[in-house]
Amino acid sequence: MSMTQQAGPAVGTPPAPGPREKDGRTTRRPLALRLLGRPEVGVFLGAVAVLVFFLIAAPTLRQGSSMATVLYQSSTIGIMALPVALLMIGGEFDLSAGVAVITSALTASMLSFQLTVNVWTGVLVALLLSLAIGWFNGWMVVRTGLPSFLVTLGTFLILQGVNLAVTKLVTGNVATDDISDMDGFDQARKVFASSFDVGGVQVKITVVWWLVFAALATWVLLRTKYGNWIFAVGGNKDSARAVGVPVTFTKITLFMTVGFGAWFIGMHNLFSFNTVQSGEGVGQELIYIAAAVIGGCLLTGGAGSAIGPVFGAFMFGMVNQGIVFAGWNPDWFKAFLGVMLLGAVLINLWVQRTATRR
């Protein structure tokens, strides 16, 4: 009798586990490359380099009072660079930011003096006007579809002319009257232009406001739905609108945020010097934009951070005061800034390419 042998399931020792193949998509990139991918890393390294350079070239900077002056200069740039950076992440520019600062200060000063009212009345009216200017810029950009460069260039020229013409018409001069003896001046000065003592060194209150605004902007970008909207509209507004992002609201409020920053710095200028020169502010908008670009904000929008412009503004403050403390000819200041801007952009480009290289 023949027996048919049927094959059963093979029973044996399971194969030893070996290294799993990685196709590159699931490979975890090294920590160093992930850090280089952050937009603020390049400007941080640049800020450290500039700091070390001027500490060597200008020994006076090693004093606490000198560093407090650097931080003060940085804060007056940095407070405005933050909303400008948010706007750039959202894909837009504002060339009127510099003269808008002066418009705000002129409004508060002339309204308070000419109407003989508490200076806080002028401060609040100036805030409303600054927000209205920001709203107008945003509304024009969204409504007409024109590039924000052209819209805000027009606003820049309008405000520049109005600042000079109205100031001369109201005061008979190119500067406003001194308001230091008016009601509410001392209280407003404490908010916008006071100083406090840290280890025997006088530090301006704007340094504190700068850090507070930077922390707030970082929280908004990284932890809120509105921050996601900013990145979305800056990346591709049509795609953002398709997934339900309120593009119009986001862009207009970003321009209004720049208006708020212009109001705050305008109030600082007013309560620091008691009077305002109507022709100032021209060219400052480029400083704010440059600080944002150096801080890693792309000109095309959709990328950037709030921390990067903090370091960018610090670099500007360090160069501004470092040249003075080093005893160099201040005429070279803008040339130095230009070199620094180009260098920072090239470093950021190299950092990004290094970070994305497999």
Secondary structure, 3 states (H helix, E strand, C coil): CCCCCCCCCCCCCCCCCCCCCCCCCCCCCCHHHHHHCCCCHHHHHHHHHHHHHHHHHCHHHHCHHHHHHHHHHHHHHHHHHHHHHHHHHCCCCCCCHHHHHHHHHHHHHHHHHHHCCCHHHHHHHHHHHHHHHHHHHHHHHHHHCCCHHHHHHHHHHHHHHHHHHHHHHHHCCCECCCCCCCCCHHHHHHHHCCEEEECCEEEEHHHHHHHHHHHHHHHHHHHCHHHHHHHHHHHCHHHHHHCCCCHHHHHHHHHHHHHHHHHHHHHHHHHHHCCCECCCCCCHHHHHHHHHHHCCCCCCCCCCCCHHHHHHHHHHHHHHHHHHHCCCCHHHHHHHHHHHHHHHHHHHHHHHHHHHCC
